[in-house]
Amino acid sequence: MLLLNVPYEEKDEAKSLGAKWNPELKKWYIQNTEDCGKFMKWIWKDYKDYEELYILKDHLYIAEGIRICNKCKKETRVIGLGIDKYYQVYDENEDYNFSAHLCEEDDIEIGPITEDLPKQILDYCMNNWNFKKTFSKTIRSSYLANCCDNCNSLQGNHFLFSEVDTPFVFFDVNKAKNLKLHEIKFKYDIPVRDYEESYDSTAPLIRQYSKFDYLFEV
């Protein structure tokens, strides 16, 4: 199920396409997220600027690992976004006729946490880890990033999610055993634009060896 942001003056159009009204939430929604293509203008306001969007399905995981800080050489906690169910929404012919494909993986992919997630999830991450908006000299801009628990230095996304032998990209069973997956369930599927598909060397080991727990529902 996916919520829509339908202005009052467009409600008849949304209804004619199959959207339904939830009187408790006072929001329009579609029951089957896979039908989202014709509802894109009510899902993401700038959808015409992007060839591809993602809609996260059912749940996500906050993946928590440990790394050695390059600056102070002490252990620090770092987190990433773990996903195993999502819709890939794409405009194949660049004519604004979007199609959705369900990707349901046996393994969990781990990548950077996107700022497009609901505020409740981002606030939880910032309140429980040293995760905050930080300026990167490398890319010359600020983004939500992991910082060292000890010296507060930036733990850059490239080194966490694109290099081999990190807390999230590895071939080592022992590293998988040190990884924690904190589950957050969804009442409604969640659209995101800024999502990076991850390198999947880690994936086969996570289900078998990593630790799982449950946090809350949004």
C-alpha positions as CSV (number, residue, x, y, z in Angstrom):
1,M,0.0,0.0,0.0
2,L,1.3,3.5,-0.9
3,L,0.1,6.9,0.2
4,L,-0.4,9.7,-2.3
5,N,-0.1,13.5,-2.0
6,V,-3.2,14.5,-4.0
7,P,-4.3,18.2,-4.0
8,Y,-8.0,18.7,-3.5
9,E,-8.5,20.0,-7.0
10,E,-7.0,16.7,-8.4
11,K,-8.9,14.3,-6.3
12,D,-11.4,13.3,-9.1
13,E,-8.5,12.5,-11.4
14,A,-6.8,10.3,-8.8
15,K,-10.1,8.6,-8.0
16,S,-10.7,7.9,-11.7
17,L,-7.3,6.2,-12.0
18,G,-8.1,3.9,-9.1
19,A,-6.9,5.7,-6.0
20,K,-8.9,5.2,-2.7
21,W,-9.5,7.6,0.2
22,N,-8.5,6.8,3.7
23,P,-10.8,8.9,6.0
24,E,-8.7,8.3,9.1
25,L,-5.5,9.5,7.6
26,K,-7.3,11.9,5.2
27,K,-5.0,10.7,2.5
28,W,-5.4,9.0,-0.9
29,Y,-3.7,5.7,-1.4
30,I,-3.3,2.8,-3.8
31,Q,-3.6,-0.7,-2.6
32,N,-1.1,-2.3,-5.0
33,T,2.2,-0.4,-5.2
34,E,3.1,-2.1,-8.4
35,D,0.4,0.1,-10.1
36,C,2.3,3.3,-9.1
37,G,3.3,4.3,-12.6
38,K,0.2,6.3,-13.4
39,F,0.2,8.0,-10.0
40,M,3.8,9.3,-10.1
41,K,3.0,13.0,-9.9
42,W,1.4,12.3,-6.5
43,I,4.2,10.2,-5.2
44,W,7.3,12.3,-5.9
45,K,6.9,16.0,-6.7
46,D,9.9,16.3,-9.0
47,Y,9.5,12.9,-10.7
48,K,10.0,14.3,-14.2
49,D,13.6,15.2,-13.3
50,Y,14.6,11.6,-12.7
51,E,14.7,8.5,-14.8
52,E,14.5,6.1,-11.9
53,L,12.9,6.0,-8.4
54,Y,12.6,3.4,-5.7
55,I,9.8,2.4,-3.4
56,L,10.8,0.4,-0.3
57,K,8.4,-2.4,0.6
58,D,7.3,-3.9,3.9
59,H,10.5,-3.1,6.0
60,L,14.1,-2.0,6.1
61,Y,17.0,-2.7,8.3
62,I,19.4,-0.3,10.0
63,A,22.7,-2.2,9.7
64,E,25.1,-1.5,12.5
65,G,28.8,-2.4,12.2
66,I,32.2,-1.6,13.8
67,R,35.2,0.0,12.0
68,I,38.5,1.4,13.0
69,C,38.5,5.2,12.5
70,N,41.3,6.3,10.1
71,K,42.0,9.4,12.2
72,C,42.1,8.2,15.9
73,K,42.5,4.5,15.2
74,K,39.8,3.6,17.7
75,E,36.7,1.4,17.1
76,T,33.6,3.3,16.2
77,R,30.0,2.3,15.3
78,V,28.7,2.9,11.8
79,I,25.3,2.3,10.2
80,G,23.9,1.7,6.8
81,L,20.5,1.0,5.1
82,G,19.7,-2.7,4.6
83,I,17.0,-3.6,2.0
84,D,15.7,-6.8,0.6
85,K,12.3,-5.7,-0.9
86,Y,11.7,-2.7,-3.1
87,Y,10.1,-1.5,-6.3
88,Q,12.4,-0.1,-9.0
89,V,10.3,2.5,-10.8
90,Y,11.7,3.6,-14.2
91,D,10.9,5.7,-17.2
92,E,12.4,3.4,-19.9
93,N,11.5,5.6,-22.9
94,E,11.9,8.9,-21.2
95,D,8.2,9.8,-21.9
96,Y,7.0,9.9,-18.3
97,N,5.3,6.5,-18.6
98,F,6.7,4.9,-15.6
99,S,6.8,1.1,-14.9
100,A,7.4,-0.6,-11.6
101,H,9.4,-3.8,-11.1
102,L,9.3,-5.7,-7.8
103,C,12.8,-6.7,-6.6
104,E,12.5,-9.2,-3.8
105,E,15.9,-10.5,-2.8
106,D,16.9,-13.5,-0.8
107,D,19.9,-11.5,0.5
108,I,20.0,-8.1,2.1
109,E,21.8,-5.3,0.3
110,I,23.5,-2.6,2.4
111,G,24.1,0.9,1.2
112,P,24.2,4.5,2.5
113,I,21.2,5.8,4.5
114,T,19.2,8.1,2.2
115,E,17.8,11.5,3.4
116,D,14.5,10.6,1.7
117,L,13.5,8.2,4.6
118,P,10.8,9.4,7.0
119,K,11.8,11.9,9.6
120,Q,11.0,9.4,12.4
121,I,13.6,6.9,11.1
122,L,16.3,9.6,10.5
123,D,15.7,11.1,13.9
124,Y,16.1,7.6,15.5
125,C,19.5,7.2,13.6
126,M,20.7,10.6,14.7
127,N,19.7,10.1,18.3
128,N,21.2,6.6,18.7
129,W,24.4,6.9,16.6
130,N,26.9,9.6,15.8
131,F,25.1,10.1,12.5
132,K,24.5,13.7,11.3
133,K,24.8,16.2,8.5
134,T,28.5,16.6,7.9
135,F,30.6,18.5,5.3
136,S,32.9,16.3,3.2
137,K,36.1,18.0,1.8
138,T,36.3,15.2,-0.8
139,I,32.9,15.9,-2.5
140,R,32.7,19.5,-1.3
141,S,29.2,19.2,0.1
142,S,27.3,18.1,3.2
143,Y,25.3,14.9,3.6
144,L,24.0,12.7,6.4
145,A,27.0,10.6,7.4
146,N,28.6,8.5,10.1
147,C,31.1,10.2,12.4
148,C,33.5,8.6,14.8
149,D,32.2,8.0,18.3
150,N,35.5,9.1,19.7
151,C,37.0,11.9,17.6
152,N,33.9,13.0,15.6
153,S,35.7,12.7,12.2
154,L,33.7,11.8,9.1
155,Q,33.5,8.1,8.2
156,G,32.9,8.6,4.4
157,N,30.3,6.6,2.5
158,H,32.8,5.6,-0.2
159,F,35.0,3.9,2.2
160,L,32.1,2.2,4.0
161,F,30.0,1.0,1.1
162,S,32.3,0.9,-2.0
163,E,35.6,-0.5,-0.7
164,V,36.1,-4.2,0.1
165,D,36.9,-5.3,3.7
166,T,34.6,-2.7,5.4
167,P,31.9,-3.5,8.1
168,F,29.4,-3.7,5.2
169,V,31.4,-5.2,2.3
170,F,33.3,-8.3,3.2
171,F,33.9,-12.0,2.6
172,D,34.6,-12.9,6.2
173,V,32.2,-14.9,8.4
174,N,33.5,-13.2,11.5
175,K,32.6,-9.8,10.2
176,A,29.1,-11.0,9.4
177,K,28.8,-12.2,13.0
178,N,29.7,-8.7,14.2
179,L,26.9,-7.1,12.1
180,K,23.6,-6.1,13.7
181,L,20.4,-5.7,11.6
182,H,17.7,-3.6,13.3
183,E,14.4,-4.0,11.6
184,I,11.9,-1.2,11.0
185,K,8.5,-2.3,9.6
186,F,6.3,-0.1,7.4
187,K,2.5,0.6,7.6
188,Y,2.9,1.9,4.0
189,D,5.5,1.5,1.4
190,I,8.1,4.3,1.3
191,P,9.3,6.1,-1.9
192,V,12.9,7.3,-2.1
193,R,14.9,9.0,-4.9
194,D,18.4,9.0,-3.5
195,Y,19.2,5.3,-3.1
196,E,22.4,3.6,-4.1
197,E,22.3,0.0,-5.0
198,S,25.1,-1.7,-3.1
199,Y,28.0,-4.0,-3.9
200,D,26.7,-7.4,-2.8
201,S,29.7,-9.5,-1.7
202,T,28.4,-9.3,1.9
203,A,24.8,-10.4,1.1
204,P,25.0,-14.2,1.3
205,L,26.6,-14.2,4.7
206,I,24.2,-11.8,6.4
207,R,21.1,-14.0,6.7
208,Q,23.2,-16.9,8.1
209,Y,25.5,-15.2,10.6
210,S,24.4,-11.6,11.5
211,K,22.3,-10.7,14.5
212,F,18.7,-9.4,14.0
213,D,16.3,-7.5,16.2
214,Y,13.1,-5.4,15.8
215,L,12.9,-1.7,16.6
216,F,9.4,-0.2,15.6
217,E,6.9,0.4,12.9
218,V,6.4,3.6,10.9
